[in-house]
Structures are given as structure tokens and as C-alpha cells.
Amino acid sequence: MGRALASTDCRPTPLRRRASRPQLERDPLGRTGRETRDFVDQPIAELSLRARSAERGEFPLRVQIWQPVPSDRAPWACAMAVDGLMSRPTHAYGEDSMQALCLAIWFVAQELFAFVEKGGQLWNAEDDPKKQFPLEAYFLAFRPPPGKGAA
């Protein structure tokens, strides 16, 4: 007596068991499960600000950086988010955890400097909006040259 082949399933198509397709379980941007796990844990650095732009008015802005983790795309990945400026978290990739972390901080700095260069304003969430947030005090080493804009 032989076993029926799996492809001879007589059930209607909607009731058939779907084949596992691991290639579709990957993130289209190349993130792997190993990299997306870092969003479950608490970030290692976080900054809450308020922002204002001519286009959007006033809005909250939250910067988060997570611990670098081993990655399939590069040896290390460091997740970062700038809620309010970026549509979703992204990763910086490096040859080691230090490089991935430094690149994540650099990227966040470029996003903030670009926002201010375009006329945006930043201040601490608890402070008076007239008291500007001191970007240079946090990111002086990452400031783009005058007139060059953010990368």
C-alpha cells in the first residue's frame, strides 16, 4: 500500500495547507530575525525632544539607539530610530560592534542636523521652546561642515 502524495490534496484551494516559503518571511529591506530582535529589548540610549517645522508645526521627537547585535548582512548591526523624522527604525552596519554603534550615532546626528539646517527647531521635551536643544554639545564630532548639509 502506498501513501498518497502531498500534491494530491483534494481539498478546495482555500482549505489546503500552504507551503512554507522562508524567502517570503525575510524583511524586504534585508533585515533578518536576528537584527529585528533588538527592538524587543530596551534601547541603550534614548533622547526625548520636541520639534517644530514650518510644514508640520510642533511634534514630539524621540531618538533611540539599541545595542549592536551580530547580523547576517554584515558582522554587526545597530538599530536606531528617530520617531518624528524617520518613518521607521533602521540599522547601521559595521565590521564590529563599536563601528556599528558609531555609525548609528553618526546617522542620527546627520538626521538632526539636517532638520535644523532646513529651518527646524529642537528643544528638550521639558524645557521652554525658546531654549534651543544644544545639538553641538551632543554631536559636535558628527556636525557636517558649514554649508555642506547632512549626508
VMD Tcl script that draws the C-alpha trace (Angstrom):
set ca {
  {0.00 0.00 0.00}
  {1.41 3.32 -0.99}
  {0.90 6.68 0.64}
  {-0.91 9.42 -1.21}
  {1.35 12.16 -2.48}
  {1.11 15.52 -0.80}
  {0.33 17.13 -4.14}
  {-2.85 15.07 -4.48}
  {-4.71 17.03 -1.80}
  {-8.35 17.03 -2.86}
  {-9.45 19.85 -0.53}
  {-10.54 23.16 -2.06}
  {-7.65 25.59 -2.55}
  {-8.55 27.90 0.38}
  {-8.51 24.92 2.76}
  {-5.19 23.47 1.61}
  {-2.18 23.89 3.79}
  {0.16 26.49 2.34}
  {3.73 25.55 1.65}
  {6.33 27.16 3.86}
  {8.10 29.88 1.93}
  {11.04 31.11 4.04}
  {12.16 33.52 1.31}
  {8.96 35.49 1.93}
  {9.48 35.59 5.67}
  {12.53 37.83 5.29}
  {12.21 41.57 5.56}
  {12.30 43.17 2.09}
  {14.98 45.60 3.32}
  {17.32 42.75 4.17}
  {16.85 42.71 7.93}
  {16.98 39.27 9.45}
  {15.24 37.91 12.51}
  {18.46 38.28 14.41}
  {18.52 42.03 13.77}
  {14.85 42.68 14.47}
  {15.05 41.05 17.92}
  {16.92 44.10 19.22}
  {13.67 46.11 19.12}
  {12.17 43.89 21.82}
  {14.76 44.97 24.38}
  {15.11 48.43 25.84}
  {17.29 50.87 23.89}
  {20.73 51.58 25.33}
  {20.32 55.32 24.64}
  {17.21 57.46 24.34}
  {16.52 61.17 23.95}
  {13.08 62.83 24.05}
  {12.76 66.19 22.32}
  {10.11 68.47 20.92}
  {10.41 69.72 17.36}
  {8.84 72.37 15.17}
  {8.94 72.84 11.42}
  {7.07 75.15 9.07}
  {5.49 72.15 7.31}
  {4.42 70.11 10.33}
  {4.14 72.54 13.22}
  {5.11 71.20 16.65}
  {5.59 67.46 17.25}
  {7.36 65.03 19.61}
  {10.69 63.59 18.51}
  {12.29 60.56 20.14}
  {15.77 59.26 19.37}
  {16.57 55.65 20.27}
  {19.67 53.51 19.73}
  {19.77 49.82 20.56}
  {22.68 47.56 21.44}
  {24.64 46.29 18.42}
  {23.93 42.65 17.57}
  {25.53 40.10 15.23}
  {23.99 40.27 11.77}
  {23.68 38.14 8.66}
  {24.06 41.18 6.40}
  {27.33 42.40 7.97}
  {29.23 41.21 11.01}
  {27.31 43.67 13.25}
  {24.13 45.76 13.10}
  {22.99 48.58 15.37}
  {19.34 49.61 15.28}
  {18.29 53.23 15.57}
  {15.12 55.26 15.33}
  {14.26 58.92 15.16}
  {10.50 58.85 15.70}
  {9.14 62.01 14.16}
  {11.74 62.28 11.37}
  {12.22 58.71 10.15}
  {9.28 56.59 9.07}
  {10.63 53.50 10.84}
  {13.71 52.19 12.65}
  {16.73 51.29 10.55}
  {20.18 49.76 11.05}
  {23.78 50.84 10.76}
  {26.18 48.04 9.81}
  {29.79 47.61 10.85}
  {32.71 45.25 10.97}
  {32.47 45.19 14.77}
  {30.03 46.36 17.42}
  {31.89 49.64 18.02}
  {31.78 50.63 14.35}
  {28.07 49.76 14.07}
  {27.30 51.84 17.18}
  {29.37 54.82 15.98}
  {27.71 54.73 12.57}
  {24.26 54.63 14.19}
  {25.11 57.70 16.29}
  {26.55 59.44 13.20}
  {23.38 58.72 11.21}
  {21.12 60.07 13.98}
  {23.28 63.21 14.21}
  {23.02 63.78 10.45}
  {19.23 63.48 10.59}
  {19.01 66.03 13.42}
  {21.48 68.49 11.86}
  {19.67 68.26 8.50}
  {16.34 69.01 10.20}
  {17.77 72.11 11.90}
  {19.56 73.23 8.72}
  {16.20 73.17 6.89}
  {14.78 75.57 9.48}
  {13.51 73.08 12.06}
  {13.76 73.77 15.78}
  {14.55 71.31 18.59}
  {14.25 71.66 22.35}
  {14.12 69.35 25.38}
  {10.64 67.99 25.98}
  {10.57 69.54 29.48}
  {12.04 72.94 28.50}
  {10.72 76.17 27.09}
  {10.57 76.07 23.25}
  {12.65 79.27 23.18}
  {15.57 77.35 24.68}
  {17.09 75.51 21.70}
  {18.47 72.00 22.17}
  {22.30 72.10 22.07}
  {22.98 69.68 19.20}
  {26.67 70.55 19.17}
  {27.02 69.56 22.83}
  {25.82 66.06 21.92}
  {27.11 65.62 18.38}
  {29.96 68.11 17.79}
  {32.22 65.47 16.24}
  {29.44 64.49 13.84}
  {28.47 68.01 12.68}
  {28.61 68.36 8.91}
  {30.88 71.14 7.56}
  {29.08 74.50 7.22}
  {27.10 74.71 4.00}
  {27.59 71.01 3.18}
  {24.34 69.82 4.72}
  {23.75 66.40 6.18}
  {24.85 63.31 4.30}
}
mol new
graphics top color blue
foreach p $ca { graphics top sphere $p radius 0.5 }
foreach p [lrange $ca 0 end-1] q [lrange $ca 1 end] { graphics top cylinder $p $q radius 0.2 }
display resetview
